Amino acid sequence: MGVGKALGKAAVDLGQQTLKRFAKQGYTKELAPQVVKSMSDHINITKGVDIPDIETMLKGTAAGEEAATESLNDFSKTLLTSDHYQGNVNKMTRQFKYEPFKVDETLPIEEQKRIYKQSASNFIYDAEQAEGKTVPVSRFFKEKGKLRTPDEGELDLKWKTKKDGKKDFQPKLKKTTAKETTKRKGRETPWVTQKDEIKNILAEVGEEAKLAKLLKLIRTQYNAKKKGIRASGLSKGHQKALHNGGLDVPENIVGEQGVSTKEVRGNYSRQYKDDPSDAELTKQGAFVGTLKEYILMKLKEVE
């Protein structure tokens, strides 16, 4: 081991070694484990500059000195508060996916949002004009970052309309995003997410014994169709979007172009927008009914 590594290890272990010595002397037997750990970390961070003061407090507390006990209590509270704060900072830092959007943070938050939205609009417009295809807003986030707000953390953006030929981006609140995600996840792979409901549907018609075969049939057909879609170089989409009540089943999935071009609006951009009517989708061969209607239909394929 090199000298540098040895010194580094010694510095890291200083707090642990010191607290072990204090323990042997009986100074720490009344301390809570988290206080001992915080004290050890503090000694490592400060490189032991206040070990003598800490030892005096601990020795006096062990001897029943009131002043020493009060000093130790105050010191312990300070350490725990500092640890709690740093823990929150670390947690917040970990949950951020993108770099912070650069903006004058002394401005009112609404003005920061206006600048953020306008920057996204200009960025996406310029990129799409240059590349001749739809550019996802995630490109803006990767290159320019996301605005961080006290209430929402990283602020997502979405657009529905255009203004002066440019996409009019608006904040997409996390509560809305979470609600949409939950709704979608609940409709994906129904043989998993809605298995209990399917079981109840079969029980109503006295066919619960066919549950395993039915689920295997749907899963096999679904995977085979999805494999064919991928092999063709297309993206898996839904003729009737899950957001609009469609089912994630083989009769409703279809191969679609993912990224938009000037001629074709891709699945990534269109998502659940501009779905044709159920009548039109039915003509195209899509299944647009309820889960119960679908299960009863597929039941006829099970021996």
N, C-alpha and C positions, 0 to 999 in steps of 0.2 A: 504493500500500500504506500502511495506517495505521501510526502510530508503534507501537501495541501489537503489531500483527502483525510488524512489522520486528524489534522487540525479542525477540518469541517465537522467530522464526526464527533470530536471532543466537544465542540461548541454546541452541537445539537443535543448531546447527552448531558450537558452541564446541569440543566434543570432537573433531570431525572436523578442524577447522582446526588445533587444537593438535597432533594426531597427525601431520598433514601437515608441520607445522613441525619436529617432532621427526624425522620421516623424512628431511627435507632435511638435517638436521644429522647423520644417520647413527646416530641413537640406537635406532631400532626395527628395524634390518635383521635382527637375530637373534631377534626375537620372533615367536611363532606368530600367525597371523592372528586366532585367537579371543581371544588376549590383547590384541591391539591394539584389537579391537572392544569388548571388555569395558572397557578403559581409556578409550576414547572415550565409552562410555555412562556410565561412572562420573563423568567430568568434566562431562558434561551434567547429571547428577542432582545433583551437589554444586555446580554452577555455578562450577566451576573454582577452588574455594577452596584446593585442595592441588596446583595445577599446579606451583608452584615446587618442592615436595617431590618430585613425580614426575620433574620434569626433573633434579633433583639425583641421584636414583637412576639414571636412564637414562644421564646423563652419566658418572657414576662407573662404571657397569657397562661402558660403551663403553671407558673408560680402563683396565679390568681390575682395578678396586678390589674386593677380596673382600667387604668389608662392604656395599658398595652392591649387589653381585650377590646376596648373601643377602637383603637387604631387598627387592629387586625380586622375587625368587622367592617370598618370603612374601606380598608384596602381590598378585602375580599369582594365587597359589593362592586367596587370599581372594576376589578378584574372580570367578574361575571358579566357586568353590563357591557364591557368592551368586547368580550367573547360573543355575546348575543348580537351586538351590532355587527361585528365582523362576519358572523354567520349569516345574517340577513343580507349583507352586501354580497357575500360569495354566492348565496342562493339567487339573488337578483341577477348577478353577472352571468351565472350559468344559464338562466332561462332566456337570455337575449340571443337570438339567432344571427342578427345582423349588427354591423357597426352603427353607431348613432348617426342620424342625419345631421349634417352640419348646418346650424342655424343659430342666430343670436338668441341665447337663452334668456336674455333680459327682456325680450319682447313678450307681450301678453300671449298666452297659449293659443288663442284663436288666430293671432297673426302668424305664429309659428306654423299652425296648421295650414293657413292660406298659402304661405310660401312653399310648404311641403307639397301640397296638392298641385300647385302651379308648376313646380319643378318636375313632378312626376309626369304631368300632362305634356310639358315641353319635351322632356326626355324621350318619352314613348313616341310622340309625334315625329321627332327628328329621326329616331331609329327606324320607324316603320317606313318613312319616306325614303330613307337610304337603302333599306333592305328589301322593300317591296313585299313585305309580309307582316302579319301580326306579331308584335313583340310582347311577351308577357310582362306584367308589372314586376314580377320577381327579378327581372333584369335590372330594373331601376333600384330595387332594394339591395341587390348584390353590389352594384357599383356606387350608389349614393347613400345607402343605409336606410334605416327606418327612424321616423321621429319617435322619441320616447316621451311619454306623458305620465304625470303622477298617477292618474286613475287607470289608464289602459296599458301602461307599459309600452311595448312596441306597437305602433299604430298601423294597422293594415289599411289598404286602399282598394276600392272597387269602382267600376264605372258602369253606368247604364245608358247615358246619353252623351252626345257630343256638343261642344260649344265652340263656335268658330272653326269647325273642322277638326277640333282636337277632343280627345276623350276627357270628359269632366270627372276627374277622380274625386271620390268622397270617402271619408273615414268608414271603415268597416269594423264596428265595435266587436270586441272579443265575445260578448254575450251572444251576439247574433251569429258570429262565426261558429261558436261552440254548439249553438242550437242547430244550425244547418248541418254541421258535421255529425252530430248525434242522430239527427233524422236520417241522414244518408247511410250511416253505418248500420242503423237498424233495419235498412232495406236491402243491404248487400248480403249475398250468399244466404238466402232465407232458409236453406236446409240446415244452417247453423244458428243464425240469429233468431229465427222464428220457428225453431223445431217444436217447442211446446204448443204453439198455436196450430201447427200442422197436425200434431198428435191429437189435439182436441177436435180438429175438423174430421179426421179419420174416425175418431170415436163416435162422432155424431151419426155416421153412416155404418157403424159396426165393422170398420176395416182397419182398426188400429194395428192388427197383426202384420199389415203390409208396410208399416212405417219404414223399416230398414231398407227394404227393396225399393220403395218409392224414392227415398232420399238418395240412394246410390244411383238410381236411374237419372235423376235430375242432375246430380253432381257430375256424373260421367259425361252426359250430353253437353253440359256447360263447359267442362274442361276441354272437350274435343273441339267445340266451336271456338273457344278462346284461343286454342293452339293454332287453329286454322287462320284466325284473324291476325295473330302475331306473325305467322309464316308469310302472310301476304304483305307485311310491312305496314299494316294499318294499326290504329289505336282502337281499343275496345270502347264502344259507346253504347248508349241505350236508345232505342227508337222512341220509347216514352221515358223521359228522364226520371230517375229515382226521386228527384225533388218534386216532380209533378204526380207522384203516385205510382210510377212504373215499378216493375219487379226486376230484380237482378236474376233472370232466368234465361235459359238458352233461346227461348222464343222471343226475347226482347233485346238481346245483345246483337250488335252489328259492328262490322269494321268501318271505321271512319278515319278520315285524315285528321291527325292531331293538330299540327301547326297550321294556322291560317295562311292563305296567300291572297293576292288581290282578287283572284277568281273565286276562291272557296273559303268560307269561314269555317275554320277547323273546330274539332270537338273541344279542345282546351279553352277556346275563346267562347264558343256558343254555349257550352254546358247545358243548362236546362232552358235557356232562352229560345224563343221562336219554335217550340215544339208544334208540329201539325196537330190538328184535332184528332180525337180518338177515332172518329170515323175514317179519316184519311190514313191514320196509322194501321187500322185494321185492314184496309185495302192493300197496304204494303206488306201485310203478313205478320205484323207485330201483335203480341198479346197485350191487351190493355185493361184486362179485368182485374178483379180482386184476387187476393191470395186464395180464398176459399174456392173461387171459380177455377183458378189454375190447378189447385190440388185435385179437385174432382175431375178435371179434364185429364190430368196426367195419370190418375188412378186407373184409367181405362187401358193404359199401356203396361200395367203391372199384371203379371200372371197370377 
